[in-house]
């Protein structure tokens, strides 16, 4: 497993055991699990950065708005993933919004003070959290570079490659990605249109490079995708 994949594995599995208050002794009463309905906001830009959050169930989108009010989507996260982690770097106010995408989205919040206390006693946790922050920063840099220098087709293919590397599971010679994204979601994340995403995915499917349905994307040949 690559370092990059290892970080995401840690995020999806180990962090849930550590950061979910119901799994951490003494944390349940201080950090009750919170439920949100579809489209409810967990925080807004300019809100104080006092917590790091773990998704227990559902999906959360992270984004912002341009000066003319257009939504700019930065990430869509699912069960076991962490957000709000920039509070650990000294961020005093949120720069993005976090919004629930599903009904009964369940979030485990933990205060920065309590998380820092856990990190003092758990150096591997500290290291991997900061690696996670670094990985997301590098991904944002790559995304901005891609928006400036690459065409729509290249951005969508690069997105699929990243998904495979970060979340894919080997199935024989193929790579299977459990998918919770719609074509509209992928379009928002790649700065393209839903129609373009659909066209390119169908083109790759016709060439037998990928197959997909609502639950998964199967990459049949990573080399041909590249």
Beta strands, then each sheet from edge to edge (+ up, - down):
strand 1: 34-36
strand 2: 41-43
strand 3: 51-57
strand 4: 60-65
strand 5: 71-77
strand 6: 82-83
strand 7: 97-100
strand 8: 105-111
strand 9: 169-171
strand 10: 174-178
strand 11: 210-212
strand 12: 216-219
sheet 1: 1+ 8- 3+ 6-
sheet 2: 2+ 7- 4+ 5-
sheet 3: 9+ 10- 12+ 11-
end
